[in-house]
Amino acid sequence: MQYKIPVQIENEDPILLWLSGRQLAIIMIWGWIWYSIFQSLAPVLWNTVALFPAWIILGIAVWIAVIKVYEMTFLRLVLAFIRYKVNLDTRKWTKWVDSFSAMDIWFISYNENKAEQKIDTKSKIDKIKDLEENLNKI
């Protein structure tokens, strides 16, 4: 039996308007922060003055939820930027040269100076014979 596998399995389905569940959750959490900032500033300042920093927070929330750069969400973009800054000195690109470092994923180093190890076959054969004798006794 054959099953159809969706091509775009990692794409998020929109729930409300064009927003996915993850984006709605981000906006709701930041919306709660926006509301709490407004409620804390409203008694001290006028309502219109208290709205200004709160609207900046809400704008940042919508920007974080909706932004996609090179098909990466905001969190993946920030993590890629941090990885780039951490590994900046470990890998440099040079034209016509493979510049792999040990930091790369799936990097396997080949050690040419392997010491030849002699396998003691006599002791292994003796162990196998002992096991066979013990099995026969059972």
ChimeraX commands (.cxc) that place a marker at each C-alpha (Angstrom):
marker #1 position 0.00,0.00,0.00 radius 0.5
marker #1 position 1.35,3.39,-0.95 radius 0.5
marker #1 position 0.83,6.58,0.99 radius 0.5
marker #1 position 1.08,10.10,-0.31 radius 0.5
marker #1 position 3.61,12.14,1.62 radius 0.5
marker #1 position 2.98,15.88,1.61 radius 0.5
marker #1 position 5.76,17.87,0.04 radius 0.5
marker #1 position 5.54,20.80,2.42 radius 0.5
marker #1 position 5.13,18.91,5.67 radius 0.5
marker #1 position 6.94,21.52,7.79 radius 0.5
marker #1 position 4.76,24.42,6.67 radius 0.5
marker #1 position 2.40,25.67,9.34 radius 0.5
marker #1 position -1.30,25.81,8.54 radius 0.5
marker #1 position -2.99,29.17,9.04 radius 0.5
marker #1 position -5.64,29.18,11.77 radius 0.5
marker #1 position -6.84,32.78,11.92 radius 0.5
marker #1 position -6.36,35.08,8.92 radius 0.5
marker #1 position -2.82,34.28,7.75 radius 0.5
marker #1 position -1.45,33.44,11.21 radius 0.5
marker #1 position -0.48,29.96,12.38 radius 0.5
marker #1 position -0.89,28.59,15.90 radius 0.5
marker #1 position 2.71,29.42,16.82 radius 0.5
marker #1 position 2.31,32.99,15.59 radius 0.5
marker #1 position -0.97,33.41,17.44 radius 0.5
marker #1 position 0.64,32.12,20.66 radius 0.5
marker #1 position 3.52,34.61,20.30 radius 0.5
marker #1 position 1.12,37.48,19.71 radius 0.5
marker #1 position -1.09,36.47,22.67 radius 0.5
marker #1 position 1.88,36.23,25.07 radius 0.5
marker #1 position 3.29,39.56,23.96 radius 0.5
marker #1 position -0.24,40.99,23.97 radius 0.5
marker #1 position -0.48,40.06,27.65 radius 0.5
marker #1 position 2.85,41.85,28.25 radius 0.5
marker #1 position 1.49,44.83,26.29 radius 0.5
marker #1 position -1.66,44.95,28.42 radius 0.5
marker #1 position 0.26,44.66,31.71 radius 0.5
marker #1 position 2.62,47.49,30.70 radius 0.5
marker #1 position -0.36,49.64,29.76 radius 0.5
marker #1 position -2.16,48.88,33.04 radius 0.5
marker #1 position 0.95,49.69,35.07 radius 0.5
marker #1 position 1.63,52.98,33.26 radius 0.5
marker #1 position -1.99,54.21,32.94 radius 0.5
marker #1 position -2.44,55.30,36.60 radius 0.5
marker #1 position 0.88,57.19,36.56 radius 0.5
marker #1 position 0.62,58.72,33.07 radius 0.5
marker #1 position -2.28,59.67,30.84 radius 0.5
marker #1 position -3.79,56.82,28.85 radius 0.5
marker #1 position -2.54,58.20,25.54 radius 0.5
marker #1 position 1.02,58.52,26.88 radius 0.5
marker #1 position 0.86,55.01,28.36 radius 0.5
marker #1 position -0.23,53.61,25.00 radius 0.5
marker #1 position 2.98,54.70,23.24 radius 0.5
marker #1 position 5.48,52.25,24.87 radius 0.5
marker #1 position 2.79,49.57,24.93 radius 0.5
marker #1 position 2.20,49.89,21.17 radius 0.5
marker #1 position 5.95,49.63,20.57 radius 0.5
marker #1 position 5.95,46.34,22.49 radius 0.5
marker #1 position 2.96,45.07,20.49 radius 0.5
marker #1 position 4.64,46.09,17.22 radius 0.5
marker #1 position 7.75,44.14,18.17 radius 0.5
marker #1 position 5.56,41.13,19.01 radius 0.5
marker #1 position 3.84,41.17,15.62 radius 0.5
marker #1 position 7.21,41.63,13.90 radius 0.5
marker #1 position 8.69,38.63,15.78 radius 0.5
marker #1 position 5.65,36.47,14.99 radius 0.5
marker #1 position 5.38,37.31,11.30 radius 0.5
marker #1 position 9.00,37.81,10.15 radius 0.5
marker #1 position 10.60,35.19,7.91 radius 0.5
marker #1 position 14.05,35.68,6.47 radius 0.5
marker #1 position 15.27,33.04,4.00 radius 0.5
marker #1 position 12.34,30.83,5.12 radius 0.5
marker #1 position 13.60,30.96,8.75 radius 0.5
marker #1 position 11.42,32.08,11.64 radius 0.5
marker #1 position 12.68,34.69,14.09 radius 0.5
marker #1 position 13.95,32.16,16.63 radius 0.5
marker #1 position 15.87,30.14,14.04 radius 0.5
marker #1 position 17.27,33.37,12.62 radius 0.5
marker #1 position 18.53,34.47,16.05 radius 0.5
marker #1 position 20.03,31.04,16.76 radius 0.5
marker #1 position 21.76,31.01,13.35 radius 0.5
marker #1 position 23.16,34.48,14.05 radius 0.5
marker #1 position 24.47,33.37,17.47 radius 0.5
marker #1 position 26.07,30.26,15.91 radius 0.5
marker #1 position 27.66,32.48,13.26 radius 0.5
marker #1 position 29.12,34.81,15.89 radius 0.5
marker #1 position 30.39,31.96,18.09 radius 0.5
marker #1 position 32.00,30.07,15.20 radius 0.5
marker #1 position 33.31,33.15,13.40 radius 0.5
marker #1 position 36.98,32.37,14.03 radius 0.5
marker #1 position 36.76,28.59,13.65 radius 0.5
marker #1 position 35.91,28.53,9.96 radius 0.5
marker #1 position 37.08,30.86,7.24 radius 0.5
marker #1 position 36.19,30.49,3.59 radius 0.5
marker #1 position 38.97,30.52,1.03 radius 0.5
marker #1 position 38.35,30.14,-2.67 radius 0.5
marker #1 position 39.22,26.69,-4.05 radius 0.5
marker #1 position 40.01,25.29,-0.59 radius 0.5
marker #1 position 37.84,22.99,1.47 radius 0.5
marker #1 position 37.76,24.58,4.89 radius 0.5
marker #1 position 36.05,22.04,7.09 radius 0.5
marker #1 position 36.50,22.32,10.81 radius 0.5
marker #1 position 35.76,19.95,13.66 radius 0.5
marker #1 position 32.76,22.10,14.56 radius 0.5
marker #1 position 30.85,20.91,11.48 radius 0.5
marker #1 position 28.10,18.39,11.90 radius 0.5
marker #1 position 28.88,14.88,10.65 radius 0.5
marker #1 position 32.56,15.74,10.36 radius 0.5
marker #1 position 34.70,12.62,10.60 radius 0.5
marker #1 position 38.42,13.08,10.87 radius 0.5
marker #1 position 40.65,10.53,9.22 radius 0.5
marker #1 position 43.69,9.66,11.25 radius 0.5
marker #1 position 46.45,8.29,9.03 radius 0.5
marker #1 position 48.74,7.44,11.93 radius 0.5
marker #1 position 46.73,4.57,13.29 radius 0.5
marker #1 position 48.77,2.09,15.23 radius 0.5
marker #1 position 48.32,-1.43,14.03 radius 0.5
marker #1 position 46.74,-3.55,16.68 radius 0.5
marker #1 position 47.35,-7.25,16.77 radius 0.5
marker #1 position 44.33,-9.33,17.57 radius 0.5
marker #1 position 44.96,-12.17,19.97 radius 0.5
marker #1 position 42.96,-14.89,18.25 radius 0.5
marker #1 position 44.18,-17.66,20.54 radius 0.5
marker #1 position 42.55,-16.13,23.63 radius 0.5
marker #1 position 39.33,-15.53,21.71 radius 0.5
marker #1 position 39.25,-19.12,20.47 radius 0.5
marker #1 position 39.82,-20.34,24.04 radius 0.5
marker #1 position 36.92,-18.20,25.29 radius 0.5
marker #1 position 34.63,-19.55,22.58 radius 0.5
marker #1 position 35.59,-23.14,23.46 radius 0.5
marker #1 position 34.89,-22.46,27.15 radius 0.5
marker #1 position 31.48,-21.08,26.24 radius 0.5
marker #1 position 30.71,-24.08,24.08 radius 0.5
marker #1 position 31.68,-26.46,26.91 radius 0.5
marker #1 position 29.50,-24.56,29.37 radius 0.5
marker #1 position 26.58,-24.64,26.94 radius 0.5
marker #1 position 26.99,-28.37,26.42 radius 0.5
marker #1 position 26.93,-28.92,30.20 radius 0.5
marker #1 position 23.58,-27.18,30.42 radius 0.5
marker link #1:1,2 radius 0.2
marker link #1:2,3 radius 0.2
marker link #1:3,4 radius 0.2
marker link #1:4,5 radius 0.2
marker link #1:5,6 radius 0.2
marker link #1:6,7 radius 0.2
marker link #1:7,8 radius 0.2
marker link #1:8,9 radius 0.2
marker link #1:9,10 radius 0.2
marker link #1:10,11 radius 0.2
marker link #1:11,12 radius 0.2
marker link #1:12,13 radius 0.2
marker link #1:13,14 radius 0.2
marker link #1:14,15 radius 0.2
marker link #1:15,16 radius 0.2
marker link #1:16,17 radius 0.2
marker link #1:17,18 radius 0.2
marker link #1:18,19 radius 0.2
marker link #1:19,20 radius 0.2
marker link #1:20,21 radius 0.2
marker link #1:21,22 radius 0.2
marker link #1:22,23 radius 0.2
marker link #1:23,24 radius 0.2
marker link #1:24,25 radius 0.2
marker link #1:25,26 radius 0.2
marker link #1:26,27 radius 0.2
marker link #1:27,28 radius 0.2
marker link #1:28,29 radius 0.2
marker link #1:29,30 radius 0.2
marker link #1:30,31 radius 0.2
marker link #1:31,32 radius 0.2
marker link #1:32,33 radius 0.2
marker link #1:33,34 radius 0.2
marker link #1:34,35 radius 0.2
marker link #1:35,36 radius 0.2
marker link #1:36,37 radius 0.2
marker link #1:37,38 radius 0.2
marker link #1:38,39 radius 0.2
marker link #1:39,40 radius 0.2
marker link #1:40,41 radius 0.2
marker link #1:41,42 radius 0.2
marker link #1:42,43 radius 0.2
marker link #1:43,44 radius 0.2
marker link #1:44,45 radius 0.2
marker link #1:45,46 radius 0.2
marker link #1:46,47 radius 0.2
marker link #1:47,48 radius 0.2
marker link #1:48,49 radius 0.2
marker link #1:49,50 radius 0.2
marker link #1:50,51 radius 0.2
marker link #1:51,52 radius 0.2
marker link #1:52,53 radius 0.2
marker link #1:53,54 radius 0.2
marker link #1:54,55 radius 0.2
marker link #1:55,56 radius 0.2
marker link #1:56,57 radius 0.2
marker link #1:57,58 radius 0.2
marker link #1:58,59 radius 0.2
marker link #1:59,60 radius 0.2
marker link #1:60,61 radius 0.2
marker link #1:61,62 radius 0.2
marker link #1:62,63 radius 0.2
marker link #1:63,64 radius 0.2
marker link #1:64,65 radius 0.2
marker link #1:65,66 radius 0.2
marker link #1:66,67 radius 0.2
marker link #1:67,68 radius 0.2
marker link #1:68,69 radius 0.2
marker link #1:69,70 radius 0.2
marker link #1:70,71 radius 0.2
marker link #1:71,72 radius 0.2
marker link #1:72,73 radius 0.2
marker link #1:73,74 radius 0.2
marker link #1:74,75 radius 0.2
marker link #1:75,76 radius 0.2
marker link #1:76,77 radius 0.2
marker link #1:77,78 radius 0.2
marker link #1:78,79 radius 0.2
marker link #1:79,80 radius 0.2
marker link #1:80,81 radius 0.2
marker link #1:81,82 radius 0.2
marker link #1:82,83 radius 0.2
marker link #1:83,84 radius 0.2
marker link #1:84,85 radius 0.2
marker link #1:85,86 radius 0.2
marker link #1:86,87 radius 0.2
marker link #1:87,88 radius 0.2
marker link #1:88,89 radius 0.2
marker link #1:89,90 radius 0.2
marker link #1:90,91 radius 0.2
marker link #1:91,92 radius 0.2
marker link #1:92,93 radius 0.2
marker link #1:93,94 radius 0.2
marker link #1:94,95 radius 0.2
marker link #1:95,96 radius 0.2
marker link #1:96,97 radius 0.2
marker link #1:97,98 radius 0.2
marker link #1:98,99 radius 0.2
marker link #1:99,100 radius 0.2
marker link #1:100,101 radius 0.2
marker link #1:101,102 radius 0.2
marker link #1:102,103 radius 0.2
marker link #1:103,104 radius 0.2
marker link #1:104,105 radius 0.2
marker link #1:105,106 radius 0.2
marker link #1:106,107 radius 0.2
marker link #1:107,108 radius 0.2
marker link #1:108,109 radius 0.2
marker link #1:109,110 radius 0.2
marker link #1:110,111 radius 0.2
marker link #1:111,112 radius 0.2
marker link #1:112,113 radius 0.2
marker link #1:113,114 radius 0.2
marker link #1:114,115 radius 0.2
marker link #1:115,116 radius 0.2
marker link #1:116,117 radius 0.2
marker link #1:117,118 radius 0.2
marker link #1:118,119 radius 0.2
marker link #1:119,120 radius 0.2
marker link #1:120,121 radius 0.2
marker link #1:121,122 radius 0.2
marker link #1:122,123 radius 0.2
marker link #1:123,124 radius 0.2
marker link #1:124,125 radius 0.2
marker link #1:125,126 radius 0.2
marker link #1:126,127 radius 0.2
marker link #1:127,128 radius 0.2
marker link #1:128,129 radius 0.2
marker link #1:129,130 radius 0.2
marker link #1:130,131 radius 0.2
marker link #1:131,132 radius 0.2
marker link #1:132,133 radius 0.2
marker link #1:133,134 radius 0.2
marker link #1:134,135 radius 0.2
marker link #1:135,136 radius 0.2
marker link #1:136,137 radius 0.2
marker link #1:137,138 radius 0.2
view
